[in-house]
Amino acid sequence: MNRLIRFATGTLLTISAATSAAASGAPAPPHWVASWQASPQPVWGADFLFPTGIPQVLDNQTFRQTARISLGGPRLRVRLSNAYGTTPLRIDAASVAGSAGAAPVALSFDGHPGTDIPSGQDRLSDPLALPIAAQQAVQVDVYVAGTTPLQTFHWDGRQTSAIAPGDQTGRVALRDSTPTTARLFLTGIEVEAPAAARTVVVIGDSITDGATASLDRDQRWTDHLAARLAPQGMAVVNAGISGGRLLRDGMGDSALARFQRDVLGVPGVASVVVLVGINDISWPGTAFARDQPRPSLAELQAGYRQLVERAHAHGVRIIGATLTPFAGALPGTPLDDYYAADKDALRQQLNTWLREEALFDAVIDLDAALRDPVDPARMAPAFDSGDHLHPGDAGNRAMAEAVDLAVLGQ
């Protein structure tokens, strides 16, 4: 009860501050909430199991990407990252178009068209007056004039982006572009919103990141959840990283390591949903982590406890999610040993603990939502993308529909 009181009190204080400003005749300070996110990852080497999909460097090139925000507003600002760069990142120009085919509008940084981002840091653009509706897609262009090593990216954007020669940040249609599905530079979009607006962050692995969701169609389970929450003034941002784990780094930092940056540091965050752990259980013994030991149930439980304690210390409501079925996962791939009966036994032990322990403020039973009633260790065929690990579009929708919005603070 005390945690809920702290959350409610924070909301009342925000409204009270706006009311006091109005009473004194001073304009209320703008209220910014995160409306879109792509968690940054370090770019891996050519010897890794998966290709990056990007060149090693950009040189006098523009990178264009599309992002569908969850909650709209009259102004926006974008966050660019050099989280894993070993040298400063020079951004020479950037722009935003309110939709495909719309004229791009230049962004500024402290009043300048470009900015330098030191190693390990990010930069937020100046607010841009560009009214955007909920669920609207925007295009963001970033131009780098010099030779720029690419060391920070988001690997699986599930959206077609493009690399084009020269500064094309002012062009409606790119010329001579090369496609990719990775994301570069852009890690967040914030919108100005009413004082009561808040953000839900979903942190997870490839199931949250959207692996196997239809390309360019916004079919991740977080996209469907965002559509449900937008009418209630709640944004949803996706902090999934394909290959992500709870306890160990892998294709990105562990959930424990990035929780402050990707969840607690997000503007307007009120609630977080945690769906992570299947890679902790299944990576060991595969080509990803041949010599790593599998974590015990107690180690996984301790990791979850850390997340809960940190969320509550910041007044953030935290919701757990059970791990989804994966029998027969990834057949015919270098990871066809991803599933094993003893791994599934650990998943089921963990799910039982999540349901019964009452550690989280609430639990969403995604295992129950997706499993095959005939064979509960497997995903129901109607929800399976075909690889028996990741849900397809129908499965992603079923996950979002399984969420009782009341557990998110609604």
Secondary structure, DSSP 8 states (H G I E B T S, - for coil): -HHHHHHHHHHHHHHHHHHHHHHHT------EEEEEE---EE---TTSSS--SS-SEEEEEEEEEEEE-SS-EEEEEEEEE-TT-SS-EEE-EEEEESSTTS--EE--BTTBS-EEE-TT-EEE---EEEEE-TT-EEEEEEEEEEEEE--EEES--SS-EEEEES--TT-SS-SS-EEES-EESEEEEEEE--TT-EEEEEEESHHHHTTTS-TTS--SHHHHHHHHHGGGTEEEEEEE-TT--SSS-SSS--HHHHHIIIIITSTTEEEEEEE--HHHHHSBTSTTBTT-----HHHHHHHHHHHHHHHHHTT-EEEEE-----TT-STTSTTTTS--HHHHHHHHHHHHHHHHH--SSEEE-HHHHHB-SSSTTSB-GGGB-SSSSSB-HHHHHHHHHT--GGGGT-
